[in-house]
């Protein structure tokens, strides 16, 4: 028999060669699909039914090749998108435009959803006819989660910067307002006490003083929000504060709202200004009361939470929307009717909590009430707090003839303070700047017993002035005043031991009481150098 070469022999059956090459091509293609570990690559027919399946697709979606074969690819979509015929629409778009890319949720065999990036491309024959589609799916859940975390961080940073900017503005406004209000209150009180006024005039003056005091409370709230209050921290127990407030809180709530107090045992102490704790509790309780329509219940609870002391206030009120929660602590944001609230209550709470290195959390849903949870760092220092009563611990008493030097650059404030102190029986010298005050002391015409100086002065500040005078007159008592701390005499708003301070705005009576307290103190202020605090 004539020998036939392999090439000639195979030439008699060309279909055998093409079949073998096709199998080789299919094997290589399947290896390629299976090797793309991060991508689920599979083929669809023109109707969208699965015709080929890769190992990566099985791993991503959970179906084996036999399970998914001839199933419509819409089973990878959430139910709502299937009902909206979105998968079919995407096939039409891919067929018409040559490609379609989408990012959205997809569903695994076990029903869990994940974020995916999907590219659909049409498969076209030699004559331009549509043969089917390729589907390339990538699981981007981790990337999506990272993006969401980044977006949250950016939003938190934006909110923090916005709150800081508002706080700075609030602090600056409060400083100027407090100067004006101090002068208004002081001169109004002096005029009210004048014998030349009749009862009608005296009543009008009282209304002016009341209005000024309300304005003073607003500025204090602004300072609290901006974390620019000056505080005198003490070692205290939240349970003690709440017990002292409980009777007053029940009166404020009235008969329709029940107050339940749950005080944890051995909750530990915190180091805070007791007035700050009272502000927080009263503001949150009043906010909870306003959220309750008709009868309801407010629960005030303390407990230990790790190394923190927890304060929780829960109400059975109307709850809040997601939009309200986003703006909850912003100043002047309120959902109450006009005239029913300033929008500063929760902003004040936020500022005080942050100033004291605490954290505040809110859980609220419409119709399900609201819970505020505040965590304060527990202190290991020992001490006993004095709550309520005369804050200075000194009752008004007779005093020797004393000479006071008042340093204040604002004329109306200087005038009001001078009148109040002289009516209180003191000799008063005044100066408009630190340089003028030093010149008065150098002249030596009067022995000065107490320096009453504004913290913020043109040129040399109040603490620098006190340091200069104390080096020459070591027995000199010093009392600082300001409507805004500026961190000159306080580090982050916290007074150091031995620093005497009165916050503007103040009344004539509170000023006289503070002056008596400082003069009667056993130990005058130690000499101090200019502040280096931030």
C-alpha positions in Angstrom: 0.0 0.0 0.0 1.3 3.4 -0.9 2.6 5.2 2.0 0.6 8.3 2.7 2.1 11.2 4.8 0.3 12.3 7.9 -0.3 15.7 6.4 -2.0 14.1 3.3 -3.9 11.7 5.5 -5.3 14.5 7.7 -6.1 16.5 4.6 -8.7 13.9 3.7 -10.6 14.7 7.0 -10.2 18.5 7.6 -13.1 18.5 10.1 -10.9 16.3 12.4 -8.2 19.0 12.5 -10.7 21.8 13.1 -12.4 19.9 15.8 -9.1 19.3 17.6 -8.1 22.9 17.3 -11.5 24.0 18.6 -11.1 21.7 21.7 -7.6 23.1 22.3 -8.9 26.7 22.0 -11.8 25.9 24.3 -9.4 24.4 26.9 -7.1 27.4 26.7 -10.1 29.7 27.0 -11.4 27.9 30.1 -7.9 28.0 31.6 -7.9 31.7 31.0 -11.3 32.1 32.6 -10.4 30.0 35.6 -7.1 31.9 36.0 -8.8 35.3 36.4 -9.3 34.8 40.1 -10.6 38.3 40.9 -13.0 38.3 38.0 -16.1 36.1 37.4 -16.1 35.8 33.6 -19.0 33.9 32.0 -20.9 33.8 28.7 -24.6 34.4 28.0 -26.7 33.6 25.0 -28.7 36.3 23.3 -31.5 35.9 25.8 -29.2 36.2 28.8 -29.0 32.6 29.8 -25.7 31.3 31.2 -23.7 29.2 28.7 -20.3 29.0 30.2 -19.1 29.3 33.8 -15.7 29.8 35.4 -14.2 28.7 38.7 -14.0 32.4 39.8 -17.7 32.8 39.0 -18.6 29.7 41.1 -16.5 31.1 44.0 -18.1 34.5 43.7 -21.8 33.5 43.3 -21.8 30.1 44.9 -23.3 28.2 42.0 -21.7 25.2 40.3 -21.6 25.0 36.5 -24.3 22.4 36.4 -26.6 24.4 38.7 -26.4 27.7 36.8 -26.3 26.4 33.2 -29.2 27.7 31.2 -30.4 29.9 34.1 -31.1 33.5 33.3 -28.4 35.9 34.6 -31.0 38.1 36.3 -30.9 35.7 39.3 -27.7 37.5 40.2 -29.7 40.7 40.8 -31.7 41.8 43.9 -35.4 41.1 43.6 -36.5 44.7 43.1 -34.2 45.2 40.1 -35.4 41.9 38.6 -39.0 43.1 38.9 -38.0 46.3 37.2 -36.6 44.3 34.3 -33.2 46.1 34.7 -31.1 43.1 33.7 -32.9 42.8 30.3 -32.5 46.6 29.8 -28.7 46.3 30.4 -28.5 43.6 27.7 -30.3 45.9 25.2 -27.9 48.7 26.0 -24.8 46.5 25.6 -26.1 45.2 22.3 -26.9 48.7 21.0 -23.7 50.4 22.2 -21.2 47.6 22.2 -20.6 47.8 25.9 -22.4 48.5 29.2 -20.8 49.0 32.6 -22.7 49.1 35.9 -21.8 49.2 39.6 -24.5 47.9 42.0 -25.7 45.2 44.3 -25.6 41.6 43.2 -26.9 38.4 45.0 -25.1 35.2 45.8 -26.7 31.7 45.9 -27.2 32.0 49.7 -29.0 35.3 49.4 -26.3 37.6 50.6 -25.7 40.8 48.7 -22.4 42.4 47.7 -21.2 45.3 45.7 -20.0 44.5 42.1 -18.7 46.2 39.1 -20.1 44.5 35.9 -19.1 44.9 32.3 -21.4 43.4 29.5 -20.0 43.2 26.0 -21.8 41.7 22.9 -20.3 38.7 21.0 -20.7 39.2 17.3 -20.3 36.6 14.5 -18.6 36.9 11.1 -21.7 38.4 9.5 -22.2 40.9 12.3 -25.0 38.9 13.9 -25.3 38.8 17.7 -24.1 35.5 19.2 -24.4 36.4 22.9 -22.7 38.4 25.6 -19.7 38.2 27.8 -20.2 39.1 31.5 -17.2 40.2 33.6 -18.1 40.7 37.3 -15.7 42.0 40.0 -16.5 42.0 43.7 -15.8 45.5 45.0 -17.3 45.2 48.4 -14.0 46.0 50.2 -13.4 49.0 48.0 -17.0 50.2 48.6 -16.6 49.8 52.3 -13.3 51.7 52.3 -15.0 54.5 50.3 -17.9 54.7 52.8 -15.5 54.9 55.7 -13.5 57.6 53.9 -16.7 59.5 53.1 -17.8 59.3 56.8 -14.4 60.5 57.9 -14.5 63.4 55.5 -18.0 64.2 56.7 -16.9 64.0 60.3 -13.9 66.2 59.5 -16.1 68.7 57.7 -18.5 68.8 60.6 -15.7 69.2 63.2 -14.2 72.1 61.2 -17.6 73.7 60.8 -18.3 73.3 64.5 -14.9 74.7 65.4 -15.4 77.7 63.1 -18.8 78.4 64.6 -17.3 77.9 68.1 -14.6 80.5 67.4 -17.1 82.9 66.0 -19.4 82.3 69.0 -16.5 82.9 71.5 -15.6 86.2 69.8 -19.2 87.4 69.8 -19.7 86.4 73.4 -16.6 88.3 74.5 -17.9 91.6 73.0 -21.4 90.9 74.2 -20.3 90.1 77.8 -18.5 93.4 78.0 -21.6 95.3 76.9 -23.9 93.4 79.1 -21.7 93.8 82.2 -21.9 97.6 81.7 -25.6 97.5 81.1 -26.3 95.4 84.2 -23.9 97.4 86.4 -25.2 100.9 85.4 -28.8 99.7 85.4 -28.5 98.4 89.0 -26.9 101.6 90.1 -29.8 103.6 88.5 -32.4 101.2 90.0 -31.1 101.9 93.5 -31.2 105.6 93.0 -33.7 107.4 95.3 -34.7 109.7 92.5 -36.7 107.0 90.6 -40.3 106.3 91.2 -41.8 102.8 91.3 -42.7 102.9 87.5 -39.1 103.8 86.6 -37.7 101.3 88.9 -39.9 98.6 87.4 -38.7 99.5 83.9 -35.1 99.3 85.0 -35.8 95.8 86.5 -37.0 94.7 83.0 -33.8 96.0 81.5 -31.7 94.0 84.0 -33.8 90.9 83.4 -33.3 91.2 79.6 -29.6 91.7 80.1 -29.3 88.6 82.3 -31.1 86.5 79.6 -28.7 87.8 77.1 -25.9 86.9 79.5 -27.2 83.3 79.7 -27.2 83.1 75.9 -23.6 84.2 75.7 -22.7 81.6 78.3 -24.3 78.9 76.1 -22.3 80.2 73.1 -19.1 79.9 75.1 -20.1 76.4 76.3 -20.7 75.3 72.7 -17.4 76.8 71.6 -15.7 75.0 74.5 -14.4 78.4 75.7 -15.9 78.5 79.1 -13.6 78.8 82.0 -14.3 76.1 84.6 -13.1 75.2 88.1 -13.1 71.4 88.1 -13.7 69.5 91.3 -13.7 65.8 92.2 -17.3 64.8 92.2 -19.8 62.0 91.9 -22.6 62.2 89.4 -25.0 60.5 91.9 -24.5 63.3 94.4 -25.2 65.9 91.7 -28.4 64.1 90.6 -29.7 63.7 94.1 -29.4 67.4 94.7 -31.1 68.2 91.5 -33.9 65.6 91.6 -36.5 67.6 93.5 -36.0 70.6 91.2 -36.2 68.4 88.1 -39.5 66.8 89.2 -41.0 70.3 89.7 -39.8 71.3 86.2 -41.4 68.2 84.6 -44.8 68.6 86.2 -47.4 65.9 86.9 -47.7 64.4 83.4 -44.1 63.3 83.0 -42.7 60.7 85.3 -39.0 60.9 86.3 -37.3 57.6 87.0 -33.8 57.9 88.6 -31.6 54.8 88.5 -28.2 55.5 90.2 -25.5 52.9 89.8 -23.4 51.8 92.7 -19.7 52.5 92.8 -19.7 54.4 89.5 -16.5 56.2 90.3 -15.8 60.0 90.3 -15.2 62.5 87.6 -13.3 65.8 87.6 -15.5 68.5 86.4 -17.1 71.8 87.3 -20.3 70.9 89.1 -22.1 73.7 87.3 -21.3 72.0 84.0 -22.8 68.7 85.1 -26.0 70.6 86.2 -26.1 72.4 82.8 -25.9 69.1 80.9 -28.6 67.3 83.0 -31.1 70.2 83.0 -30.7 70.8 79.3 -31.2 67.2 78.4 -34.1 66.8 80.8 -35.9 69.9 79.4 -35.2 68.7 75.8 -36.7 65.3 76.7 -39.8 66.9 78.3 -40.4 69.0 75.2 -40.3 65.8 73.1 -43.1 64.1 75.1 -46.6 64.9 73.9 -48.9 64.5 76.9 -47.9 61.9 79.5 -44.6 60.1 79.4 -41.5 59.0 81.2 -37.9 60.1 81.4 -35.3 57.8 82.9 -32.1 59.3 84.3 -29.4 56.6 84.9 -25.8 56.4 85.9 -23.4 53.4 85.6 -19.8 52.5 85.2 -18.7 51.7 81.6 -15.2 50.5 81.5 -12.9 53.3 82.6 -15.7 55.8 82.1 -18.7 57.1 84.0 -21.9 56.8 82.0 -24.9 59.2 82.2 -28.0 58.2 80.2 -31.2 60.1 79.7 -34.0 58.2 78.0 -37.5 59.5 77.1 -40.7 58.1 75.6 -41.1 61.1 73.3 -41.7 61.4 69.6 -38.1 60.6 68.5 -36.2 62.3 65.7 -35.7 61.9 62.0 -32.3 61.1 60.4 -32.1 64.6 59.1 -32.7 66.1 62.6 -30.0 63.8 64.0 -27.5 65.1 61.4 -27.9 68.7 62.7 -28.7 67.9 66.4 -25.7 69.7 68.0 -25.5 72.7 65.7 -26.2 76.0 67.4 -29.5 77.7 66.5 -30.8 74.5 64.9 -34.2 73.7 66.4 -37.3 71.9 65.4 -39.4 73.8 68.0 -41.9 76.5 67.1 -40.7 80.1 66.9 -40.2 81.5 70.3 -40.1 78.0 72.0 -36.3 77.5 71.9 -33.0 79.1 71.0 -31.4 76.1 69.5 -28.5 76.4 71.9 -29.5 73.7 74.5 -28.0 70.7 72.9 -25.1 72.7 71.4 -24.3 73.7 75.0 -24.3 70.1 76.1 -22.1 69.1 73.2 -19.6 71.8 74.0 -19.4 71.0 77.7 -19.0 67.2 77.1 -16.2 67.8 74.6 -14.4 70.4 76.8 -14.3 67.7 79.5 -12.9 65.1 77.2 -16.1 63.2 77.2 -18.2 61.5 74.4 -21.9 61.8 73.6 -24.0 59.3 71.7 -27.6 59.6 70.5 -30.1 56.8 69.6 -33.4 58.0 68.3 -36.2 56.8 65.9 -39.5 58.4 65.1 -42.1 57.1 67.5 -39.6 55.2 69.6 -38.2 58.0 71.9 -34.6 59.1 72.3 -31.6 58.1 74.4 -28.6 60.3 75.1 -25.6 58.5 76.5 -22.6 60.5 77.8 -19.3 59.0 78.8 -16.9 61.0 81.1 -13.4 59.7 81.9 -13.2 58.4 85.5 -10.7 60.1 87.7 -8.5 58.3 90.2 -8.0 61.5 92.2 -9.7 61.7 95.6 -11.8 64.6 96.8 -15.2 65.9 97.8 -17.4 68.2 95.8 -19.3 71.1 97.1 -22.6 71.4 95.3 -25.0 74.3 95.5 -25.0 77.1 98.1 -22.4 79.9 98.1 -19.9 78.9 95.5 -17.1 80.9 97.1 -17.8 79.5 100.6 -17.5 83.0 102.1 -20.5 85.0 103.4 -20.6 88.8 103.1 -18.8 90.4 106.0 -17.3 93.7 107.2 -13.9 94.5 105.9 -11.0 96.9 106.4 -10.5 99.9 104.1 -9.0 98.3 101.0 -7.7 99.9 97.8 -8.5 98.2 94.5 -6.9 98.8 91.1 -9.3 98.2 88.3 -7.7 97.7 84.8 -10.4 97.6 82.1 -10.1 99.1 78.6 -13.9 99.2 77.9 -15.2 102.5 79.3 -18.8 101.4 80.1 -17.5 98.3 82.0 -14.9 100.3 83.9 -17.5 102.8 85.0 -20.0 100.2 86.1 -17.3 98.3 88.1 -16.0 101.4 89.7 -19.4 102.5 90.9 -20.2 99.1 92.3 -16.9 98.8 94.3 -17.1 102.3 95.7 -20.7 101.7 96.9 -19.3 98.6 98.5 -16.9 100.7 100.6 -13.7 100.3 98.6 -11.1 102.8 97.4 -10.8 102.4 93.7 -8.1 103.4 91.2 -8.6 102.8 87.5 -6.5 102.2 84.5 -7.3 101.6 80.8 -4.2 99.5 80.0 -1.4 97.4 81.7 1.1 100.2 81.1 -1.1 102.8 82.8 -1.6 100.4 85.8 2.1 99.8 86.2 2.7 103.6 86.2 0.1 104.0 88.9 1.8 101.4 91.1 5.3 102.8 90.5 4.1 106.2 91.7 3.5 104.6 95.1 0.8 107.1 96.2 -1.6 104.3 97.3 -1.0 100.8 98.7 -2.9 98.5 96.5 -4.6 95.5 98.1 -6.2 93.9 95.0 -5.7 94.0 91.3 -8.9 93.5 89.3 -7.9 93.1 85.7 -9.5 92.1 82.5 -7.7 89.1 80.9 -7.7 90.6 77.4 -6.0 94.0 77.3 -4.4 96.0 74.5 -0.7 95.3 74.5 0.3 93.4 77.7 -2.4 91.0 78.8 -3.9 90.6 82.3 -1.7 87.7 83.4 1.5 89.4 82.2 0.5 92.5 84.2 -0.2 90.5 87.3 3.2 88.8 87.0 4.9 92.2 86.8 3.1 93.6 89.8 3.5 90.5 91.9 7.2 90.6 91.6 7.2 94.0 93.2 4.2 93.6 95.5 4.2 89.9 96.6 1.2 90.4 99.0 -1.0 91.6 96.2 -4.2 89.7 95.6 -5.3 89.3 92.0 -8.8 88.7 90.5 -9.1 88.2 86.8 -12.3 88.9 84.8 -13.2 88.2 81.2 -16.1 87.3 78.9 -13.8 84.9 76.9 -10.9 82.8 78.3 -8.5 83.2 75.3 -6.5 80.4 77.1 -4.4 83.1 78.8 -5.1 82.2 82.4 -6.6 78.8 81.7 -5.3 75.8 79.8 -8.1 74.6 77.5 -10.6 76.5 79.7 -9.5 74.9 82.9 -8.3 77.2 85.8 -5.2 76.1 87.7 -5.4 76.0 91.5 -5.0 79.4 93.1 -6.3 81.4 90.1 -9.2 83.7 91.0 -11.6 84.5 88.2 -15.0 86.1 87.7 -16.8 85.6 84.4 -18.4 88.5 82.6 -21.2 89.4 82.7 -21.7 89.7 86.5 -23.9 91.7 88.8 -22.7 94.2 91.4 -23.6 91.8 94.2 -21.7 88.9 92.7 -18.6 91.1 92.0 -18.6 92.3 95.6 -18.9 88.8 97.0 -16.0 87.6 94.8 -13.8 90.5 95.8 -14.5 89.7 99.5 -13.6 86.1 98.9 -10.3 86.9 97.2 -9.3 89.5 99.9 -10.2 87.0 102.7 -8.2 84.2 101.1 -5.5 83.0 103.4 -2.9 82.7 100.6 -2.5 85.3 97.9 -1.8 84.3 94.3 1.7 83.0 93.7 3.8 84.9 91.2 3.4 83.5 87.7 5.1 84.1 84.4 3.2 84.9 81.2 1.1 81.9 79.9 2.6 79.5 77.4 -0.6 77.6 76.9 -2.0 77.2 73.5 
